[in-house]
Amino acid sequence: MDIVGGGTYGLQKFVQHATIGYVIANNMQKYSYGVGSTDYSDPRYNQYDIYFGFWTSFWADRTGIDIPLKSNLVFKKDGSLDEDKSTFGLIDLANIAKAMSFQEKFLNAGDHSLQTGSNGVQYAGLMMVPYESAAFFETSDYYCPWGKGLSFSKSGESFFTPLNNIGIGIGHWFAWLVRKSDYPYKGEGARYAPSIAHWRQAVNGYGGYKEYGVMILDELVYKGLSRKRKKKDDSNDKVHDQPLLP
């Protein structure tokens, strides 16, 4: 696959992450389509799970961060989640990426509209990433050397394909983790799984404000609720029935 590099090595990496991505996709939170729906087998919000799984596995490998498939959740004495001691696995990281796409674009790959941010950059696609602009993971030799040498499309129709846009988006999110969060990422040495607190910082950085992490983590991933999809009484609708937290 051209995006991850050509030749035998590129093919090996594609097969590796496609296989892991398939496992991740089969274990992801499945969304219903439409307010009040409980049909979680509807493909319209679940058809891109394999891409979320593929790219989560790819970027974990590319950054050299040791992340297992499943999360390790540690709870405090009062029953609340200890985000400083808990870690996300690849499956829940893919769930978070999916939640971000739902929040940004309702997982609608057909929406090609451009939105201009306060920084003057245009954003678009399933993950609302910069259009005709250098990717965040390409702009730092020290923190993101692993972002070099890839072949993502940055404009035109190919920019909007789910495989391309989701790959850029998850790469941006990992870049926020290693460049802007408190996670002690180093160019060499041990790269243990980041805490959930580290990932929350990266989610907030991706969205641009702290409330973004509340919508993505506390509501969509933890509880299966979405403030973007409201019921008639204006309460948050239930999007999936696989909440991460009880």
C-alpha positions in Angstrom: 0.0 0.0 0.0 1.5 3.3 -1.1 0.7 5.3 2.0 2.8 3.2 4.3 5.6 2.7 1.8 6.2 0.4 -1.1 8.2 -2.7 -1.6 8.3 -5.8 0.6 8.6 -3.9 3.8 5.5 -1.8 3.0 3.6 -4.9 2.1 4.6 -6.6 5.3 3.5 -3.6 7.4 0.2 -3.4 5.6 -0.6 -7.1 6.2 0.5 -6.8 9.8 -1.7 -3.9 10.7 -4.6 -5.1 8.5 -4.6 -8.3 10.5 -4.5 -6.5 13.9 -7.0 -3.9 12.6 -9.5 -6.7 11.8 -9.2 -8.0 15.3 -9.7 -4.5 16.7 -12.6 -3.7 14.5 -14.5 -6.9 15.6 -14.2 -5.7 19.2 -15.0 -2.0 18.8 -18.1 -0.2 20.1 -20.9 -0.5 17.4 -23.0 2.5 16.8 -26.7 2.7 15.9 -27.9 5.0 13.1 -30.6 7.5 13.9 -32.1 8.9 17.1 -33.5 6.3 19.3 -32.3 3.4 17.2 -31.0 0.2 18.9 -29.9 -1.5 15.8 -26.1 -1.7 16.4 -25.5 -3.9 13.4 -26.4 -1.1 11.0 -23.3 -0.7 8.9 -23.6 3.0 8.2 -21.8 4.1 11.4 -19.6 1.0 11.6 -18.3 0.4 8.1 -15.0 2.2 8.8 -14.1 0.3 11.9 -11.4 -1.6 10.0 -9.7 1.6 9.1 -9.8 2.9 12.7 -8.3 -0.4 13.8 -5.7 -0.4 11.1 -4.4 3.1 11.7 -4.4 2.8 15.5 -2.2 -0.3 15.2 0.0 1.4 12.5 0.7 4.6 14.5 1.3 2.7 17.8 3.9 0.6 15.9 5.3 3.6 14.0 5.8 5.6 17.2 7.3 2.6 19.0 4.8 2.9 21.9 4.0 -0.4 23.6 0.2 -0.6 23.6 -1.6 -4.0 24.2 -5.0 -4.7 22.6 -7.0 -4.3 25.8 -7.2 -1.4 28.3 -6.1 -1.7 31.9 -8.6 0.1 34.0 -7.7 1.0 37.6 -10.4 2.3 40.0 -10.1 4.4 43.1 -11.6 3.4 46.4 -14.7 5.5 45.7 -15.3 3.5 42.4 -14.2 6.3 40.0 -11.6 5.6 37.3 -8.0 6.5 38.1 -6.9 8.0 34.8 -3.4 8.5 36.0 -2.9 4.8 36.6 -5.2 3.4 33.9 -4.1 2.8 30.3 -6.0 2.4 27.0 -5.5 -0.5 24.7 -5.6 -0.4 20.9 -9.3 -1.4 20.9 -10.4 1.6 23.0 -8.0 3.9 21.2 -9.8 3.0 18.0 -13.1 3.6 19.8 -11.9 7.1 20.7 -10.8 7.8 17.1 -14.3 6.7 15.9 -15.9 8.9 18.5 -13.9 11.9 17.3 -15.1 11.2 13.7 -18.7 10.9 14.9 -18.3 14.2 16.7 -16.7 15.9 13.8 -18.6 14.6 10.8 -21.2 12.0 11.9 -18.8 9.5 10.2 -20.0 10.8 6.9 -17.2 10.3 4.3 -19.4 12.0 1.7 -19.2 15.4 3.4 -16.4 17.2 1.5 -17.1 20.7 3.0 -14.1 22.8 4.2 -14.1 24.6 7.5 -11.7 27.4 8.2 -10.2 27.4 11.7 -9.2 30.4 13.8 -5.7 29.8 12.6 -6.7 30.3 9.0 -6.2 26.6 8.1 -8.9 24.7 6.3 -10.1 21.4 7.8 -12.1 18.7 6.1 -12.9 15.0 5.9 -14.0 12.3 8.4 -11.4 13.4 11.0 -11.4 17.1 10.1 -7.7 17.3 9.3 -5.8 20.2 7.5 -6.5 20.4 3.8 -3.6 21.2 1.4 -1.3 21.6 4.5 1.6 19.7 6.1 0.4 17.1 8.5 1.1 17.7 12.2 3.2 14.5 12.4 5.5 15.8 9.7 6.4 19.1 11.3 8.9 18.1 14.0 12.1 16.2 13.4 12.7 15.6 17.1 9.3 14.4 18.2 7.9 13.1 15.0 10.6 11.6 12.8 8.3 8.6 12.5 5.9 10.8 10.5 8.3 11.2 7.6 8.3 9.3 4.4 4.6 8.5 4.2 2.4 9.3 1.2 -0.9 10.6 2.3 -3.0 12.6 -0.1 -3.4 16.2 1.1 -5.9 17.5 -1.4 -8.4 16.4 -4.1 -10.8 13.6 -4.0 -8.3 11.1 -2.6 -7.9 13.3 0.5 -11.4 12.4 1.5 -11.2 8.7 1.2 -11.7 7.0 4.6 -8.4 5.2 4.5 -6.5 8.4 3.8 -8.4 10.8 6.1 -8.6 8.5 9.1 -4.9 7.7 8.8 -4.0 11.4 8.9 -6.4 12.1 11.8 -5.1 9.3 14.0 -1.5 10.4 13.1 -2.3 13.9 14.2 -3.7 12.6 17.5 -0.6 10.5 18.2 1.4 13.6 17.4 -0.5 15.6 20.0 0.3 12.8 22.5 4.1 12.9 21.9 4.5 16.6 21.3 2.1 18.4 23.6 1.0 16.1 26.4 2.9 15.3 29.6 3.7 11.8 28.3 7.5 11.5 28.5 8.0 10.4 24.9 11.7 10.2 23.9 13.4 9.5 20.6 14.9 6.3 22.1 14.4 4.1 25.0 11.3 2.6 26.7 8.0 3.8 25.5 5.5 2.4 27.9 1.7 2.7 27.4 0.5 6.3 28.1 -2.0 6.8 30.9 -5.5 7.8 30.1 -4.7 11.2 31.5 -2.1 11.6 28.8 -4.6 10.5 26.1 -7.1 12.9 27.5 -4.6 15.8 27.0 -4.1 14.6 23.4 -7.8 14.4 22.7 -8.3 17.9 24.1 -5.4 19.1 21.9 -6.9 17.5 18.8 -10.3 19.1 19.5 -8.9 22.5 20.6 -10.6 22.8 23.9 -11.1 20.9 27.2 -14.8 20.2 26.8 -13.9 18.1 23.7 -12.4 15.4 26.0 -15.6 15.4 28.0 -17.7 14.8 24.9 -15.4 12.1 23.4 -14.3 10.2 26.5 -16.8 10.8 29.4 -19.9 10.8 27.2 -19.3 8.8 24.0 -16.7 6.2 24.9 -17.4 5.8 28.7 -21.2 5.9 28.5 -22.3 5.6 24.9 -24.1 8.9 24.9 -23.8 11.8 22.4 -24.7 15.4 22.9 -24.5 15.8 19.2 -27.4 13.4 18.7 -30.3 14.7 20.8 -33.6 13.1 21.6 -36.9 15.0 21.5 -36.6 15.9 25.2 -33.1 17.4 24.4 -31.3 14.7 26.3 -28.2 13.0 24.9 -29.1 10.0 22.7 -27.6 6.5 23.3 -25.3 5.8 20.4 -24.0 2.4 21.4 -24.6 -0.1 24.2 -21.0 -1.1 25.0 -20.0 1.6 27.5 -16.4 1.4 28.7 -17.4 2.2 32.3 -20.2 0.6 34.3 
